[in-house]
């Protein structure tokens, strides 16, 4: 587990006064502004975030130190991270996506299947992108209790009970 979690990304400038279009990855989208200063992935820059209004697919927001459209445009694609300590603790059956990345996936018999490369959500629920030497490319595994009955962060592994034909 890392000490920072990606909570959003800057989608580009919004208007001409330095506002940005901010995409939130938080369960409650507006909470992105409540997690204290957010930093870039490399930690080189830090921003206080003030949400100004909802916009299509996110929020218009003011970031501290960003005062021009050009500066806001220059941040397009920048991912923003919050300290893990600022985030709410989760129930036992919920996980931050960052904690699932890199976990070893094994089947119910203990055979290693690969590693979790990404957690995706296209609107119908979370999918785990599984990559491994015995797989042809990536395999998308639905992240449901039936198919993924066990997530053990302490040992760094998950158990997958794939339906027939999923890994073929």
C-alpha positions as CSV (number, residue, x, y, z in Angstrom):
1,X,0.0,0.0,0.0
2,X,1.3,3.5,-0.8
3,X,1.0,6.5,1.4
4,X,-0.8,8.4,-1.4
5,X,-3.9,7.6,-3.4
6,X,-4.9,9.1,-6.8
7,X,-8.2,10.9,-6.2
8,X,-8.6,12.8,-9.5
9,X,-7.2,14.2,-12.7
10,X,-7.1,17.6,-14.4
11,X,-8.9,17.4,-17.7
12,X,-7.8,20.9,-18.9
13,X,-8.6,24.5,-18.6
14,X,-12.1,25.8,-17.9
15,X,-12.6,29.4,-19.0
16,X,-10.0,32.1,-19.2
17,X,-9.2,32.8,-15.6
18,X,-7.1,29.8,-14.6
19,X,-9.9,27.4,-13.6
20,X,-9.5,23.8,-14.4
21,X,-11.9,21.0,-15.3
22,X,-11.4,18.5,-12.6
23,X,-12.4,14.8,-12.8
24,X,-12.9,13.2,-9.4
25,X,-12.3,9.5,-8.7
26,X,-13.8,9.7,-5.2
27,X,-16.9,7.8,-4.3
28,X,-18.5,11.1,-3.3
29,X,-17.1,13.2,-6.1
30,X,-17.2,16.6,-4.3
31,X,-15.0,15.1,-1.4
32,X,-11.9,15.6,-3.6
33,X,-11.6,19.2,-2.2
34,X,-11.8,17.9,1.4
35,X,-8.6,15.8,1.4
36,X,-6.2,18.7,2.0
37,X,-3.6,19.8,-0.5
38,X,-3.4,17.5,-3.4
39,X,0.0,16.7,-5.0
40,X,1.1,15.6,-8.5
41,X,2.3,12.1,-8.9
42,X,6.0,13.0,-8.5
43,X,5.1,15.2,-5.5
44,X,6.8,18.2,-7.1
45,X,3.6,20.4,-7.0
46,X,0.9,20.8,-4.4
47,X,-2.5,22.4,-4.8
48,X,-5.3,23.6,-2.6
49,X,-8.5,22.8,-4.4
50,X,-11.7,24.9,-4.4
51,X,-14.6,23.6,-6.4
52,X,-16.6,26.3,-8.0
53,X,-19.4,24.5,-9.8
54,X,-20.3,21.1,-11.3
55,X,-19.6,20.8,-15.0
56,X,-20.0,17.9,-17.5
57,X,-18.0,14.9,-16.2
58,X,-16.5,16.7,-13.2
59,X,-16.1,20.1,-11.6
60,X,-14.8,23.5,-12.5
61,X,-12.1,24.2,-9.8
62,X,-9.6,26.8,-8.7
63,X,-6.2,25.4,-7.9
64,X,-3.8,27.4,-5.7
65,X,-1.1,29.0,-7.8
66,X,-2.9,28.5,-11.2
67,X,-4.1,31.9,-12.4
68,X,-4.1,31.7,-16.2
69,X,-5.7,29.6,-18.9
70,X,-2.3,28.7,-20.2
71,X,-1.2,27.4,-16.8
72,X,-4.4,25.5,-16.4
73,X,-4.0,24.0,-19.9
74,X,-0.4,23.0,-19.1
75,X,-1.8,20.8,-16.3
76,X,-4.0,18.7,-18.6
77,X,-3.7,15.0,-17.8
78,X,-2.1,15.6,-14.4
79,X,-3.2,13.1,-11.8
80,X,-3.8,14.4,-8.3
81,X,-3.0,12.5,-5.1
82,X,-4.1,12.8,-1.5
83,X,-2.4,11.5,1.6
84,X,-3.8,8.1,2.6
85,X,-4.2,9.4,6.1
86,X,-6.7,12.1,4.9
87,X,-9.0,9.5,3.3
88,X,-11.8,7.8,5.1
89,X,-11.2,4.2,6.4
90,X,-13.1,1.6,4.5
91,X,-15.2,-1.3,5.6
92,X,-13.6,-4.8,5.4
93,X,-15.2,-5.5,2.0
94,X,-14.1,-2.3,0.2
95,X,-10.7,-1.4,-1.2
96,X,-8.9,1.5,-2.7
97,X,-8.0,0.7,-6.3
98,X,-4.4,1.6,-5.6
99,X,-4.3,-1.2,-3.0
100,X,-5.3,-3.8,-5.6
101,X,-2.7,-3.0,-8.2
102,X,0.2,-5.5,-8.3
103,X,-1.6,-8.1,-6.2
104,X,-0.9,-11.7,-7.2
105,X,-4.0,-13.5,-8.4
106,X,-4.4,-17.2,-7.7
107,X,-7.2,-19.6,-8.5
108,X,-9.0,-21.6,-5.8
109,X,-6.5,-24.4,-6.1
110,X,-3.6,-22.0,-5.4
111,X,-2.2,-21.9,-9.0
112,X,-0.8,-18.4,-9.8
113,X,-2.8,-16.7,-12.6
114,X,-0.9,-13.4,-12.9
115,X,-1.0,-9.9,-11.3
116,X,-3.6,-7.2,-11.2
117,X,-2.5,-4.5,-13.7
118,X,-5.4,-2.1,-13.5
119,X,-8.8,-1.6,-12.0
120,X,-11.3,-0.4,-14.6
121,X,-14.9,0.8,-14.3
122,X,-16.9,1.6,-17.5
123,X,-20.2,2.0,-15.6
124,X,-21.4,-1.5,-14.9
125,X,-19.0,-2.3,-12.0
126,X,-15.3,-2.7,-11.4
127,X,-13.2,-5.0,-13.6
128,X,-9.7,-6.2,-12.7
129,X,-7.2,-6.3,-15.5
130,X,-5.3,-9.5,-15.1
131,X,-1.9,-10.1,-16.8
132,X,0.2,-13.2,-16.6
133,X,2.5,-15.5,-18.5
134,X,-0.1,-18.1,-19.2
135,X,-2.6,-15.6,-20.5
136,X,-2.9,-14.3,-24.1
137,X,-2.9,-10.6,-23.4
138,X,-5.0,-9.1,-20.6
139,X,-8.1,-10.7,-19.2
140,X,-10.8,-8.6,-17.6
141,X,-12.2,-10.2,-14.5
142,X,-15.5,-8.9,-12.9
143,X,-14.7,-7.7,-9.4
144,X,-17.6,-9.4,-7.6
145,X,-17.7,-11.4,-4.4
146,X,-18.7,-14.5,-6.4
147,X,-15.7,-14.4,-8.8
148,X,-13.2,-12.8,-6.4
149,X,-14.1,-14.3,-3.0
150,X,-10.9,-13.3,-1.2
151,X,-8.8,-10.2,-1.2
152,X,-5.8,-10.5,1.2
153,X,-3.9,-7.2,1.3
154,X,-1.6,-8.5,4.1
155,X,-0.3,-11.3,1.9
156,X,-0.5,-9.4,-1.4
157,X,-2.9,-11.8,-3.1
158,X,-6.4,-12.3,-4.3
159,X,-8.2,-15.5,-5.0
160,X,-10.2,-15.7,-8.2
161,X,-12.8,-18.4,-9.0
162,X,-13.3,-17.7,-12.7
163,X,-16.4,-18.8,-14.5
164,X,-16.0,-21.4,-17.2
165,X,-14.1,-20.0,-20.2
166,X,-13.0,-16.7,-18.7
167,X,-9.3,-17.5,-18.8
168,X,-9.2,-19.6,-22.0
